Amino acid sequence: MEEALRFIFEYKDEIFIIILSIFLGIEVISNVPAVLHTPLMSGANAIHGVVIIGSIIVMGHAKETLPMVLGFIAVILGTLNVVGGFVVTDRMLEMFKKKKKN
């Protein structure tokens, strides 16, 4: 318990910034109109490719098992998010295509 309190007091500024960013993110996302939600989310998912690159770098420098496993999990989850973002974007763009007449 003492170590947890020491950690909190040592990193109180960073913890405050994280909590503040969570509330800010919730406020921003809750005010996005439904029409813009899908394009914004698909774009945000595509940006997740940065996480994939970062986790590959972590895996490349890993000398122990735990960083290697965490990097691998990050690559898998980041890839799923990127693919999901492109699938959502593709489905969204399909709605705007003209249908062919037989």
Residue frames as qw, qx, qy, qz and C-alpha x, y, z in Angstrom:
[[0.000, 0.885, 0.465, 0.000, 0.00, 0.00, 0.00],
 [0.331, -0.767, 0.102, 0.540, 2.88, 2.34, 0.80],
 [0.393, -0.112, 0.593, 0.694, 4.40, 1.78, -2.63],
 [0.188, 0.636, 0.663, 0.347, 1.09, 2.57, -4.32],
 [0.147, -0.937, -0.251, 0.195, 0.75, 5.84, -2.40],
 [0.412, -0.560, 0.335, 0.636, 4.35, 6.75, -3.15],
 [0.367, 0.214, 0.677, 0.602, 3.71, 6.08, -6.85],
 [0.066, 0.823, 0.543, 0.156, 0.58, 8.25, -6.81],
 [0.256, -0.898, -0.042, 0.356, 2.36, 11.14, -5.07],
 [0.466, -0.358, 0.478, 0.653, 5.37, 10.84, -7.35],
 [0.160, 0.162, 0.685, 0.692, 3.34, 10.86, -10.56],
 [0.151, 0.609, 0.610, -0.484, 0.38, 13.00, -9.44],
 [0.203, 0.573, -0.193, -0.771, 0.78, 15.47, -12.33],
 [0.162, 0.163, -0.837, -0.497, 0.77, 12.71, -14.95],
 [0.020, 0.368, 0.919, -0.142, -2.22, 10.99, -13.30],
 [0.182, 0.625, 0.330, -0.684, -4.08, 14.31, -13.26],
 [0.222, 0.442, -0.475, -0.728, -3.38, 14.83, -16.98],
 [0.101, -0.054, -0.957, -0.268, -4.63, 11.32, -17.80],
 [0.073, 0.521, 0.774, -0.354, -7.85, 11.79, -15.79],
 [0.185, 0.626, 0.059, -0.756, -8.41, 15.21, -17.35],
 [0.187, 0.303, -0.682, -0.639, -7.87, 13.83, -20.87],
 [0.014, 0.266, 0.963, 0.031, -10.38, 11.05, -20.19],
 [0.149, 0.657, 0.544, -0.501, -13.05, 13.58, -19.23],
 [0.163, 0.585, -0.269, -0.748, -12.14, 15.81, -22.17],
 [0.065, 0.113, -0.881, -0.455, -12.33, 12.86, -24.57],
 [0.082, 0.457, 0.873, -0.151, -15.74, 11.83, -23.26],
 [0.158, 0.697, 0.269, -0.645, -17.00, 15.40, -23.63],
 [0.142, 0.474, -0.512, -0.702, -15.68, 15.77, -27.18],
 [0.049, -0.033, -0.946, -0.318, -16.97, 12.40, -28.37],
 [0.121, 0.520, 0.788, -0.306, -20.40, 12.85, -26.81],
 [0.216, 0.716, 0.138, -0.650, -20.86, 16.12, -28.74],
 [0.048, -0.239, 0.725, 0.644, -20.00, 14.65, -32.16],
 [0.689, 0.249, 0.030, -0.680, -23.10, 14.46, -34.40],
 [0.813, 0.031, 0.577, -0.069, -24.12, 10.97, -35.51],
 [0.711, 0.702, 0.013, -0.040, -23.42, 11.85, -39.16],
 [0.257, 0.810, -0.505, 0.150, -19.75, 12.48, -38.42],
 [0.706, -0.499, 0.476, -0.161, -19.22, 9.61, -36.00],
 [0.944, 0.157, 0.267, 0.113, -18.43, 6.90, -38.55],
 [0.609, 0.702, -0.147, 0.339, -15.91, 8.89, -40.64],
 [0.161, -0.815, 0.438, -0.344, -14.14, 10.15, -37.54],
 [0.798, -0.372, 0.457, -0.126, -13.93, 6.71, -35.97],
 [0.919, 0.319, 0.141, 0.184, -12.69, 5.06, -39.15],
 [0.385, 0.799, -0.267, 0.376, -10.02, 7.72, -39.48],
 [0.422, -0.708, 0.475, -0.308, -9.00, 7.31, -35.85],
 [0.931, -0.116, 0.347, -0.012, -8.74, 3.57, -36.31],
 [0.779, 0.559, -0.040, 0.280, -6.53, 4.04, -39.35],
 [0.035, 0.843, -0.397, 0.363, -4.21, 6.28, -37.32],
 [0.827, -0.463, 0.292, -0.127, -3.79, 3.30, -35.00],
 [0.870, 0.401, -0.153, 0.242, -1.08, 2.18, -37.40],
 [0.083, 0.765, -0.454, 0.449, 1.31, 4.29, -35.31],
 [0.711, -0.462, 0.432, -0.308, 0.70, 1.87, -32.43],
 [0.979, 0.182, 0.075, 0.058, 1.62, -1.02, -34.69],
 [0.558, 0.657, -0.307, 0.403, 4.91, 0.61, -35.65],
 [0.249, -0.704, 0.462, -0.478, 5.67, 1.45, -32.03],
 [0.865, -0.289, 0.347, -0.220, 4.96, -2.06, -30.84],
 [0.904, 0.368, -0.084, 0.200, 7.15, -3.52, -33.58],
 [0.260, 0.725, -0.423, 0.478, 9.97, -1.26, -32.39],
 [0.574, -0.554, 0.444, -0.407, 9.39, -2.42, -28.80],
 [0.984, 0.000, 0.172, -0.051, 9.52, -6.03, -29.93],
 [0.715, 0.584, -0.233, 0.306, 12.75, -5.36, -31.82],
 [0.096, 0.652, -0.509, 0.553, 14.46, -4.00, -28.71],
 [0.806, -0.456, 0.102, -0.363, 12.98, -6.53, -26.26],
 [0.273, 0.474, -0.815, 0.193, 15.47, -8.61, -24.36],
 [0.270, -0.027, 0.837, -0.475, 12.94, -10.25, -22.04],
 [0.041, 0.325, 0.917, 0.227, 9.78, -12.24, -22.60],
 [0.059, 0.676, 0.582, -0.449, 7.24, -9.79, -21.13],
 [0.140, 0.620, -0.148, -0.758, 8.01, -6.85, -23.48],
 [0.042, 0.129, -0.830, -0.541, 8.01, -9.29, -26.41],
 [0.022, 0.446, 0.894, -0.021, 4.59, -10.68, -25.45],
 [0.080, 0.719, 0.371, -0.583, 3.12, -7.21, -24.81],
 [0.074, 0.486, -0.428, -0.758, 4.50, -5.96, -28.13],
 [0.014, -0.085, -0.917, -0.390, 3.01, -8.94, -29.94],
 [0.052, 0.609, 0.754, -0.241, -0.39, -8.37, -28.33],
 [0.072, 0.689, 0.063, -0.719, -0.19, -4.68, -29.27],
 [0.045, 0.254, -0.684, -0.683, 0.58, -5.62, -32.90],
 [0.003, -0.332, -0.929, -0.164, -2.40, -7.98, -33.02],
 [0.025, 0.712, 0.580, -0.395, -4.85, -5.52, -31.43],
 [0.020, 0.608, -0.171, -0.775, -3.55, -2.59, -33.47],
 [0.007, 0.075, -0.802, -0.593, -3.89, -4.59, -36.68],
 [0.018, 0.519, 0.854, -0.015, -7.47, -5.54, -35.79],
 [0.018, 0.740, 0.317, -0.592, -8.26, -1.89, -35.14],
 [0.016, 0.453, -0.444, -0.773, -6.74, -0.71, -38.43],
 [0.020, -0.138, -0.894, -0.425, -8.52, -3.39, -40.45],
 [0.007, 0.627, 0.739, -0.248, -11.77, -2.62, -38.65],
 [0.027, 0.660, 0.059, -0.748, -11.37, 1.07, -39.47],
 [0.084, 0.270, -0.634, -0.720, -10.92, 0.34, -43.15],
 [0.016, -0.339, -0.928, -0.156, -13.88, -2.07, -43.17],
 [0.036, 0.702, 0.530, -0.475, -16.10, 0.58, -41.58],
 [0.053, 0.567, -0.237, -0.787, -14.89, 3.17, -44.09],
 [0.031, 0.039, -0.837, -0.546, -15.54, 0.81, -47.00],
 [0.001, -0.522, -0.851, 0.052, -19.06, 0.05, -45.77],
 [0.027, 0.706, 0.273, -0.653, -19.71, 3.76, -45.29],
 [0.066, 0.434, -0.460, -0.772, -18.55, 4.57, -48.82],
 [0.055, 0.203, 0.929, 0.305, -20.72, 1.77, -50.23],
 [0.118, 0.654, 0.640, -0.387, -23.79, 3.67, -49.00],
 [0.127, 0.726, -0.041, -0.675, -22.96, 6.58, -51.30],
 [0.134, -0.164, 0.781, 0.588, -22.42, 4.58, -54.49],
 [0.616, 0.226, -0.109, -0.747, -25.15, 4.60, -57.09],
 [0.653, 0.023, 0.748, -0.117, -26.91, 1.31, -57.54],
 [0.037, 0.186, -0.737, -0.649, -26.78, -0.27, -60.98],
 [0.697, 0.261, 0.206, -0.635, -30.07, -0.72, -62.80],
 [0.517, -0.021, 0.837, 0.180, -30.70, -4.09, -64.45]]
